[in-house]
């Protein structure tokens, strides 16, 4: 009897198992069929969107609705899967306008199944960016995107434009030349890889990235100067900024290396921070390879007013100028400058710390603009005496330098012990460098020196520099 009950229960379990097995098998096929239908439907929709003209128009319409700007589009030809060409693009943001003559894009739809949007190319021609309100205050608000966009991945294998022109209303301010590079969007970070852009003063190449979910900025770029600045031919710049506090969007280290060919010349290391209205420079250290001494730099660029203002402080520490002066020096001091390229002013205090005759100090206020600089009241000390003078430099029509220096109660025995007495010296001069050739330049200067022995004696010295010849006259 018990065996019969057990057999009955066993048959019931097997029946239920077989029923569930068949049901689950049917359900599995139903689920697979539904998934296949969804994939087929999605693929068909994507194919229609990217492979037909009507689908492309639909995509463009949807995209423009998500952008908070007025967008006007002219003629549209081709398809995304082949080559979509859009002409006469105009985008209006509050205070800004972007114009693009033509844009050509080519999509690789096979990557869409993996959730990645990949463009084979995106080519822009004749791009203009117009500042419609140039008097408005600059507000460096770090842009952020919705978190869900970090789940989307994208890539443009070849992004290029032939030129980009920046306007202030109808007035051209600056322009760039050809740009080429690769663009990546992943986890809320926009990366530009292996890029190169032509600038008015040289060529910039390298890679950079910016985070728009969590603020971040990094770059490794090289600026190659069109014309060498002295011996400097290129700059290597490395930046790595991370989210910051105290009203700062990002902050972190920056390194700049000035190079001549493959040879390092200057090093600048420190920290920078970006806020809504300023870029701050903190604990910057400038050194030169093979030269004793260093310079410390602190300051900021302030965009809170209508005209951008820089405020910089420079501290020199034991700078050796033996390469230039043929004597060992140890210059230290401070300089402060504030303003903008159109008008700036500040002060300088410098001294050579030496127990011999080379001990000298100079102080002056200065003021200048984009074409000239003036040191109106130079004062200092040298050879136990005093110095007073002025200096003016101009570079609007070639290079022009004029100045004068008075020395009073100078003690020559600091240099030659046998020379006793005091020296009063007046000097003034002018130097003009009209072009790159020194042959066309001219210099004239006059030195009036009073050397006082037991009896008073006057020595007059005049000199003229003309076409590489130095002519000196006594009396």
Secondary structure, DSSP 8 states (H G I E B T S, - for coil): -HHHHHHHHHHHHHHHHHHHHHHHHHHHHHHHHHHHHHHHHHHHHHHHHHHSHHHHHHHHHHHHHHSSSEEE---EES-TTT-EEEEEEEEEETTEEEEEEEEEEEE-GGGGGGTEEEEEEEEEEEEEEEES-TTS----------GGGGG-EEEEEEEEES-EEEEETTEEEEEEEEEEEEEEEETTEEEEEEEEEEETTEEEEEEEEEETTTTEEEEEEEEEEEEEETTEEEEEEEEEEEE--TT-SEEEEEEEEEEETTEEEEEEEEEEEE-SSEEEEEEEEEEETT-S-EEEEEEEEE-SSSS-EEEEEEEEEEE--HHHHSS---EEEEEEEEEETTEEEEEEEEEE--SSTT-EEEEEEEEE-SSEEEEEEEEEEETTEEEEEEEEEE-SSSEEEEEEEEEEEE-GGGT-TT--SEEEEEEEEEEEE-SS-GGG-EEEEEEEEEEESSSEEEEEEEEEEETTEEEEEE-
